[in-house]
Amino acid sequence: MVRVRAPNPSLLTLDGTNTYVVGGWVVDPGPDDSEHLDAVLRAVDGDLEGVVLTHSHFDHSDGAQPLAGRGGGVEVVSPSEGEEVGPFTAIATPGHAPDHVCLLLETNSSDLASVPNPSRVCFTGDTVLGEGSVFIAPGEGSLSAYLSSLRRLRELNLAVLCPGHGPYVHDPRSKLDSYISHRLDRERRLVEALEAGARTEDELLDRAWSDVPAELRPAAALTLRAHMEKLEEDAQGGG
């Protein structure tokens, strides 16, 4: 396996989108950047078999069709639950995006020599990042679905997570526990703020997201709205 990092760093993409090459398959080719796609093709070493996407967000998918064309017109696949694509099996993990899947690779191949204990490798796209938390936007995203996806991944005996942004995660269960705990703690803080009388977005952010840097406050505001959507869903369902 080879990881090729795209030159698109930002507050949300960390140090850039991770593109992975496994045999002749490319996971998430990233943005349509010619230098990045050149590096991916070099990693494939002239034997591109196909391109597979974890989800359709542009920072993961815009380079898919250009790369496929340069590779001789190979297929670009956006798989659904249980679908087998190349060496991968898709696991539906909606939440960050409704079409999101993680890609499970079960192998002891020497191709994964750089990954400790590589028997069950999971390419997580934007369901789990190597650092920081995942952005959940209201409307398109769903916090309820996201928590269910995290719990589903936790049930798998995974050796390593290969995230769409950031470093490898070598202790998947601990990371997933931390992610679930983080979301539930945010919800607890939000409920406490509401019970204390906070109502405006700024008031709720000041109380429940007081630790967020100023540059991430707009993203936190969107995540706040996603949490509010979940609370409304829970109330309607009697939860």
N, C-alpha and C positions, 0 to 999 in steps of 0.2 A: 504494500500500500504506500502511496505517496500523497502527501498533503501539499497543495499549492495554494498559497494565500493570495487573494485578489487585492489590488491596491485601492481599496475603497474604505479606508478607516473612517469612523464617525462615532458619535456618542452611542448610537444604537448597534453599529456593526463591530464595535471594539476595534481590533487592529485589522479588520477586513474579513471578507467572506472566505471560509475554508472550502476549497474544492478538493475532493478526494478522488484518487485514481486507484481502482482495485482491478487488477488484470487489465482487460480492455474496456472496463466500464468507468464512466465519470459520474460522480455524485455531485449535484449542484454546481454547474460550471460558473456560476457567479455572474458578474456584469459583462456586458458586451465590450470588453476592453481587449484590444488586439494583442498587447504584450502579455496579458494574463492568459489569453487563449493560446498564444504561442507556447507559453510555459506548460500549459496543460497538455498540449499535443506532444511536446517533448517528453513529458512524463509517461504518456501512453506509448511512446516509442513507435509510432506509425501503425498501431494495431487497435484503433478505436472500434469497439463493438457496439456501444450504445451509450445513451445519456439518460440518467434517471434523476428525477426531482423530488425533494421532500415537500415542496409547496411552490406556489406560483409567484411569490413576492419577487420583485424585479432584481433585488440584490443577490438572489439565488438562481434566477431563471433566465435573465435577459441574454446571457451568452449561449443558451442551449441550442437554438436553431443555427446561429452562425457557426458554432463548434461542430454541430452535426453535419452541416454542409461542407465544412472544410475537411471533415473526416470521411467524405464520400457518400453523404446522405444517410447516415445511420439513424436509427429511430430515437426519438425523444419520448420518454415514458413518464407520465404522472400517475403512478400506480394507486390502486385503492386497496382496502383491507384484504389481507391474505394473498394478494397477487404476488407471484414470483416473477422477478425481473432480473435476468442475468443471475448473479450469485446471491441476490437479495430477496428477502421476504418483507413485504410492506405491512406495517402495523399502523392502523389508523390512530392518529393522535391529534384530533382537532382541539382548538383552543386559541392558539396564536393565530391560526388561519383555519377556515373550515375544511380546506382540502389537505391539511397537513398530514403527512405520514412520517414515521421513522422507518429506517431500513435495517433489518436484522441480517447479519452475516455470521453464519456458523461455519467456522473453519479453523484448522490448525496449520494453515498454509504458511510456508516460509515467506510468502509475499507480505505477511504481517509481522515480520521479525522485529520491527520497530515498536510494536505494541505488546506490552507484557500480558501474559495469559490471554491470548487472542481467541479463545474458543467461541465466545459469543460477543461480537462487536455490534454496537448499535450506533448508526449514523442518525443524529437527533435533529438536524436542521436547526430550527428555532424553538424546539420544545425544551431543550436544555442547552444552556451556553456554558462555555468553559469558565467564565467569570461573570459575576453580576446576575441580575434577574431578567426574565423575559418580558418584553413589552406586550401587553394585551390591550388592544383597542376595543372600545365599545362598538356594537353593531357587527362588524366583521368577526371580531374575536368573541370568545365566550369563556369567562373565568370558570364557570361550572364545568364545562367540557374540558378545560385545561387541567383542572384538578383531577378529574377522572383519568385523563391521559397520563398524568404523572403517577397516579396510583397503579395504573395498568403497567407502566414500565417498571415500577418497583417490584411487581410480582415476578418479573423475569429474572433469571439468574445471569445477569450481564457481567462481563469481564471489564469492559471499557466503553465509555461513551465518546464518540467523535462528533463534537458539536459544530454547528454552522459558523460559530464565531468563538474565538478563544482557544485555550489549550485543551488537550485530552483530559478526560475525567477518569481517573484510575480507581475511584471508589464510588461506583454508581449508586449504590444503596444510600450511602451517607449523603451524597449530593441530592438525591431525590427526596430524602427525608427533610433535608434543609430547605429545599424548594417548597415542599408542602407546608412545612412549619412557617416559612416566611409569609406565604399567602394567607394562612389562617391568622397569623399575628396581625397582618395588615387589616384583615376583616374585623378582628377584635378591637383594634384601635379605632377603626371607623365607626363601629357600633357604639363604642364608648363616647366618641365625639358627638354622635347624633343624640345619644341619651343625655349628654351634657348641654344640648341646645345649639350646637353648631349646625348651620344650615347652608351658608354660602360655600362655594367651591374653595375660596381662599381660606375660610375658617377650617374647613375639613382637612385641607392640605396642611395647614399649620399644625393641626393636632395629630393627624394620622401619618403624615409624610414629612415630619419635621426634620428628618435626617437626610432628605434628598437634596443634593446640590442644586443651586439656583438654575444652572444650565439644563437640568433634567426635570425641572418643575412642569414644563408643558407636557412632557411625556407622562409624568406622574398624574397630571390632571386627567388625561385620557384613561389611565389605569384606574383612577378613582371612579370614573364613570362606569367602567367595566365592573368594578366592585358593587356599585350601586345597582346595576342591572342584576347582578347575582342575588343581592339582598331582596330585590323585588321578586325575582323568580322563586326564591325560597319562601317568601311570604305568601305568594299565590299558591304554592304547592303545600303550604302548611308546615314548611320546614323551619 
